[in-house]
Amino acid sequence: MPLFFLRCATVLAAVTSAACASASPLTASRDADLDATLSAIVRDTGVPSVSVARIEDGRIVAVGVAGEGAAGQPATRATRYNVASLTKPVAAEVVLRLASEGRFSLDDRMADAWVDPDIAGDPRHARLTPRFALAHQTGLPNWRGPSGLAFIADPGGAPGYSGEGYEYVAHYVQALTGARLDQQAQRLAFGPLGLRAIAFTATGTDAVDIASSKREGHWHAPVFRARPSAADDLLTTAEDYARFVVSVMEGEGISPSLLAERQRVQADRRGEICAGIPADLCPDRAGFTLGWELFDFGGTLYYLHTGMDEDAFALAYWVPSTRSGTVILTNSREGYRAVLPVLDAIGADATFVEMLRAQASR
């Protein structure tokens, strides 16, 4: 999903000031400090649990968790969360690392290897590329409807957030390489990084340590997939996702030319993002890049992605110039309530956080 404050502004603004009042600044990069801060945030916001990993100078300096991962069961650092659309940056990273191996270019026609049968009769399918998929410019809807997949806009035009675009490029990867995108993720990222708690699917004995969700006061069984999606429902801990973010931040496995491409806004959304906020909080550039939203404040780049489903809210952002970032996972759609309090407590990246606060209050 795109910048979440555009959807959640009213409720988030209502709870921010109360929650921030009890969240004391972190004075040391220690897990216990973060645990105590998160306990206060959970209490004040009513979010069932929050798990956070903080990155500074290219390393994870604190991992904290508070609240319940299931009814009567405390969440732990080993608790895995459904991170919804935070799946997309992982899928995008796999595509970029495959492109860096020379398997294809971002501007290759995906139709040469894969065409979804639903759009085979529409000549616009020939214009689809991996670049358009990663930057939400396929012209496809977020999810296909009961009658199947169909274009809602021309490829390469104005951005339109699309999970189907990510599923499309995953089919392309499998058709071209003979391996599913999740298998390529294991080869290119999860295995080399030693990420054991992150997975696209969960079956049998793998379906353990997954947070249940709480909605309207009632607990619900964990949501996970038996078949992988490139756009949704990745399972992970905050620490494993932060280790992934560190790898992304370091540019591991990505060619210099593609790293340069990721520093460029591929699909401009500055007008939408800046509407209704003070001009001094408006980034110089803003929009979708390859797998992330990109915000440029005077040459300092901030990369952000969020995820929200009925059972989860998650956020990750990182700053290449300071090699810092934060991962926030929750087991509730209402988890966005905890985001600004957490970022205030960490006390970093004030310019970026103030833009998010402005988005929340407009």
Secondary structure as UniProt FT lines:
FT   HELIX           5..21
FT   HELIX           31..45
FT   STRAND          49..56
FT   TURN            57..58
FT   STRAND          59..70
FT   TURN            71..72
FT   STRAND          73..74
FT   TURN            77..78
FT   STRAND          80..82
FT   HELIX           84..86
FT   HELIX           87..100
FT   TURN            101..102
FT   TURN            106..107
FT   HELIX           110..112
FT   HELIX           117..119
FT   TURN            120..121
FT   HELIX           123..127
FT   HELIX           130..134
FT   TURN            135..136
FT   TURN            146..147
FT   TURN            155..156
FT   HELIX           163..177
FT   HELIX           181..185
FT   HELIX           186..190
FT   HELIX           191..193
FT   HELIX           204..206
FT   STRAND          213..215
FT   TURN            216..217
FT   STRAND          218..220
FT   STRAND          235..236
FT   HELIX           238..249
FT   TURN            250..253
FT   HELIX           256..262
FT   STRAND          267..268
FT   HELIX           270..274
FT   TURN            275..276
FT   HELIX           279..281
FT   STRAND          285..288
FT   STRAND          293..297
FT   TURN            298..299
FT   STRAND          300..309
FT   TURN            310..311
FT   STRAND          312..319
FT   TURN            320..323
FT   STRAND          324..330
FT   HELIX           333..338
FT   HELIX           339..346
FT   HELIX           350..361
//
